[in-house]
Amino acid sequence: MLREMRVLSRADRDALASYCVVYAQFKSAQQFLDQHGMVYPLRDERGGIKCMMPFPQVSIVRSCIQLLRSYQQEFGLTPAARTRLQEIPDLYLDPDEARFFGPQPAPRGRP
């Protein structure tokens, strides 16, 4: 999608890889919360429930959402961010990248 929008170049590889890592962390933590809920009981010495505590994954999900949002803005993946995007004219697709990004999009304004 980013290639079709003509905003992704080889120079963005590390930023895109970082986005993917954060997204994987987000999905993992969210799957844990989907299975176990957001809180667990903290018990006293007798086994009684003292209070409910949030799982660490709650904080991980929140942190990941903030990071993902900043990457999405950088890559033009939010409605407001798309209004600020400028495409890269005559973007060249390295043949090595074709296996990751698919075929090179046709230059705009040309058949």
Rosetta constraint file for C-alpha pairs under 8 A:
AtomPair CA 1 CA 5 HARMONIC 6.25 0.50
AtomPair CA 2 CA 6 HARMONIC 6.26 0.50
AtomPair CA 2 CA 7 HARMONIC 5.91 0.50
AtomPair CA 2 CA 8 HARMONIC 5.65 0.50
AtomPair CA 2 CA 75 HARMONIC 7.52 0.50
AtomPair CA 3 CA 7 HARMONIC 6.29 0.50
AtomPair CA 3 CA 8 HARMONIC 5.50 0.50
AtomPair CA 3 CA 9 HARMONIC 7.92 0.50
AtomPair CA 3 CA 101 HARMONIC 7.09 0.50
AtomPair CA 3 CA 104 HARMONIC 7.92 0.50
AtomPair CA 3 CA 105 HARMONIC 7.24 0.50
AtomPair CA 4 CA 105 HARMONIC 6.17 0.50
AtomPair CA 5 CA 87 HARMONIC 6.80 0.50
AtomPair CA 6 CA 87 HARMONIC 4.88 0.50
AtomPair CA 6 CA 88 HARMONIC 5.58 0.50
AtomPair CA 6 CA 89 HARMONIC 7.59 0.50
AtomPair CA 6 CA 91 HARMONIC 6.90 0.50
AtomPair CA 7 CA 75 HARMONIC 7.32 0.50
AtomPair CA 7 CA 85 HARMONIC 7.43 0.50
AtomPair CA 7 CA 86 HARMONIC 6.96 0.50
AtomPair CA 7 CA 87 HARMONIC 5.09 0.50
AtomPair CA 7 CA 88 HARMONIC 5.83 0.50
AtomPair CA 8 CA 12 HARMONIC 6.24 0.50
AtomPair CA 8 CA 75 HARMONIC 7.76 0.50
AtomPair CA 8 CA 88 HARMONIC 7.92 0.50
AtomPair CA 9 CA 13 HARMONIC 7.39 0.50
AtomPair CA 9 CA 91 HARMONIC 7.49 0.50
AtomPair CA 12 CA 16 HARMONIC 6.08 0.50
AtomPair CA 13 CA 17 HARMONIC 6.05 0.50
AtomPair CA 14 CA 18 HARMONIC 6.08 0.50
AtomPair CA 15 CA 19 HARMONIC 6.22 0.50
AtomPair CA 15 CA 71 HARMONIC 7.84 0.50
AtomPair CA 16 CA 20 HARMONIC 6.28 0.50
AtomPair CA 17 CA 21 HARMONIC 6.30 0.50
AtomPair CA 18 CA 22 HARMONIC 6.24 0.50
AtomPair CA 19 CA 23 HARMONIC 6.04 0.50
AtomPair CA 19 CA 68 HARMONIC 6.55 0.50
AtomPair CA 19 CA 71 HARMONIC 6.40 0.50
AtomPair CA 20 CA 24 HARMONIC 6.13 0.50
AtomPair CA 21 CA 25 HARMONIC 6.31 0.50
AtomPair CA 22 CA 26 HARMONIC 6.11 0.50
AtomPair CA 22 CA 64 HARMONIC 6.05 0.50
AtomPair CA 22 CA 67 HARMONIC 7.34 0.50
AtomPair CA 22 CA 68 HARMONIC 6.88 0.50
AtomPair CA 23 CA 27 HARMONIC 6.15 0.50
AtomPair CA 23 CA 64 HARMONIC 7.19 0.50
AtomPair CA 23 CA 68 HARMONIC 6.94 0.50
AtomPair CA 24 CA 28 HARMONIC 6.14 0.50
AtomPair CA 25 CA 29 HARMONIC 6.17 0.50
AtomPair CA 25 CA 60 HARMONIC 7.93 0.50
AtomPair CA 25 CA 61 HARMONIC 8.00 0.50
AtomPair CA 25 CA 64 HARMONIC 7.27 0.50
AtomPair CA 26 CA 30 HARMONIC 5.96 0.50
AtomPair CA 26 CA 60 HARMONIC 7.10 0.50
AtomPair CA 26 CA 61 HARMONIC 5.39 0.50
AtomPair CA 26 CA 64 HARMONIC 5.58 0.50
AtomPair CA 26 CA 65 HARMONIC 7.31 0.50
AtomPair CA 27 CA 31 HARMONIC 5.99 0.50
AtomPair CA 28 CA 32 HARMONIC 6.38 0.50
AtomPair CA 29 CA 33 HARMONIC 6.37 0.50
AtomPair CA 29 CA 57 HARMONIC 5.18 0.50
AtomPair CA 29 CA 58 HARMONIC 7.58 0.50
AtomPair CA 29 CA 60 HARMONIC 6.68 0.50
AtomPair CA 29 CA 61 HARMONIC 6.10 0.50
AtomPair CA 30 CA 34 HARMONIC 6.07 0.50
AtomPair CA 30 CA 57 HARMONIC 7.29 0.50
AtomPair CA 30 CA 61 HARMONIC 6.42 0.50
AtomPair CA 31 CA 35 HARMONIC 6.29 0.50
AtomPair CA 32 CA 36 HARMONIC 6.05 0.50
AtomPair CA 32 CA 37 HARMONIC 7.75 0.50
AtomPair CA 32 CA 57 HARMONIC 7.36 0.50
AtomPair CA 33 CA 37 HARMONIC 4.76 0.50
AtomPair CA 33 CA 38 HARMONIC 5.59 0.50
AtomPair CA 33 CA 57 HARMONIC 6.90 0.50
AtomPair CA 33 CA 58 HARMONIC 7.43 0.50
AtomPair CA 38 CA 54 HARMONIC 5.60 0.50
AtomPair CA 38 CA 55 HARMONIC 5.87 0.50
AtomPair CA 38 CA 57 HARMONIC 7.93 0.50
AtomPair CA 38 CA 58 HARMONIC 6.42 0.50
AtomPair CA 39 CA 52 HARMONIC 6.00 0.50
AtomPair CA 39 CA 53 HARMONIC 5.17 0.50
AtomPair CA 39 CA 54 HARMONIC 4.12 0.50
AtomPair CA 39 CA 55 HARMONIC 5.45 0.50
AtomPair CA 40 CA 52 HARMONIC 5.49 0.50
AtomPair CA 40 CA 53 HARMONIC 5.39 0.50
AtomPair CA 40 CA 54 HARMONIC 6.34 0.50
AtomPair CA 40 CA 55 HARMONIC 6.69 0.50
AtomPair CA 41 CA 49 HARMONIC 5.89 0.50
AtomPair CA 41 CA 50 HARMONIC 7.26 0.50
AtomPair CA 41 CA 51 HARMONIC 5.95 0.50
AtomPair CA 41 CA 52 HARMONIC 4.48 0.50
AtomPair CA 41 CA 53 HARMONIC 6.18 0.50
AtomPair CA 42 CA 49 HARMONIC 5.81 0.50
AtomPair CA 42 CA 50 HARMONIC 5.57 0.50
AtomPair CA 42 CA 51 HARMONIC 5.36 0.50
AtomPair CA 42 CA 52 HARMONIC 5.69 0.50
AtomPair CA 42 CA 53 HARMONIC 6.36 0.50
AtomPair CA 43 CA 47 HARMONIC 5.23 0.50
AtomPair CA 43 CA 48 HARMONIC 5.25 0.50
AtomPair CA 43 CA 49 HARMONIC 4.42 0.50
AtomPair CA 43 CA 50 HARMONIC 5.08 0.50
AtomPair CA 43 CA 51 HARMONIC 7.16 0.50
AtomPair CA 44 CA 48 HARMONIC 5.49 0.50
AtomPair CA 44 CA 49 HARMONIC 6.33 0.50
AtomPair CA 44 CA 50 HARMONIC 5.66 0.50
AtomPair CA 54 CA 58 HARMONIC 6.51 0.50
AtomPair CA 55 CA 59 HARMONIC 7.79 0.50
AtomPair CA 56 CA 60 HARMONIC 6.50 0.50
AtomPair CA 57 CA 61 HARMONIC 5.98 0.50
AtomPair CA 58 CA 62 HARMONIC 6.36 0.50
AtomPair CA 59 CA 63 HARMONIC 6.14 0.50
AtomPair CA 60 CA 64 HARMONIC 6.03 0.50
AtomPair CA 61 CA 65 HARMONIC 6.08 0.50
AtomPair CA 62 CA 66 HARMONIC 6.47 0.50
AtomPair CA 63 CA 67 HARMONIC 6.37 0.50
AtomPair CA 64 CA 68 HARMONIC 5.89 0.50
AtomPair CA 65 CA 69 HARMONIC 6.01 0.50
AtomPair CA 66 CA 70 HARMONIC 6.41 0.50
AtomPair CA 67 CA 71 HARMONIC 6.32 0.50
AtomPair CA 68 CA 72 HARMONIC 5.97 0.50
AtomPair CA 69 CA 73 HARMONIC 6.19 0.50
AtomPair CA 70 CA 74 HARMONIC 6.31 0.50
AtomPair CA 71 CA 75 HARMONIC 6.15 0.50
AtomPair CA 72 CA 76 HARMONIC 5.93 0.50
AtomPair CA 72 CA 77 HARMONIC 4.68 0.50
AtomPair CA 72 CA 78 HARMONIC 6.25 0.50
AtomPair CA 73 CA 77 HARMONIC 5.86 0.50
AtomPair CA 73 CA 78 HARMONIC 5.97 0.50
AtomPair CA 73 CA 81 HARMONIC 5.28 0.50
AtomPair CA 74 CA 81 HARMONIC 7.36 0.50
AtomPair CA 75 CA 81 HARMONIC 7.79 0.50
AtomPair CA 76 CA 80 HARMONIC 7.92 0.50
AtomPair CA 76 CA 81 HARMONIC 4.64 0.50
AtomPair CA 76 CA 82 HARMONIC 4.64 0.50
AtomPair CA 76 CA 84 HARMONIC 7.68 0.50
AtomPair CA 76 CA 85 HARMONIC 6.31 0.50
AtomPair CA 77 CA 81 HARMONIC 6.52 0.50
AtomPair CA 77 CA 82 HARMONIC 6.56 0.50
AtomPair CA 78 CA 82 HARMONIC 6.20 0.50
AtomPair CA 79 CA 83 HARMONIC 6.95 0.50
AtomPair CA 80 CA 84 HARMONIC 7.33 0.50
AtomPair CA 81 CA 85 HARMONIC 6.70 0.50
AtomPair CA 89 CA 107 HARMONIC 7.80 0.50
AtomPair CA 90 CA 107 HARMONIC 5.95 0.50
AtomPair CA 91 CA 107 HARMONIC 7.76 0.50
AtomPair CA 92 CA 104 HARMONIC 7.67 0.50
AtomPair CA 93 CA 97 HARMONIC 6.57 0.50
AtomPair CA 93 CA 98 HARMONIC 6.82 0.50
AtomPair CA 93 CA 104 HARMONIC 5.76 0.50
AtomPair CA 94 CA 98 HARMONIC 6.66 0.50
AtomPair CA 95 CA 99 HARMONIC 7.59 0.50
AtomPair CA 96 CA 100 HARMONIC 7.94 0.50
AtomPair CA 97 CA 101 HARMONIC 6.02 0.50
AtomPair CA 97 CA 102 HARMONIC 7.79 0.50
AtomPair CA 98 CA 102 HARMONIC 4.78 0.50
AtomPair CA 98 CA 103 HARMONIC 5.68 0.50
AtomPair CA 98 CA 104 HARMONIC 7.05 0.50
AtomPair CA 106 CA 110 HARMONIC 7.33 0.50
AtomPair CA 106 CA 111 HARMONIC 7.68 0.50
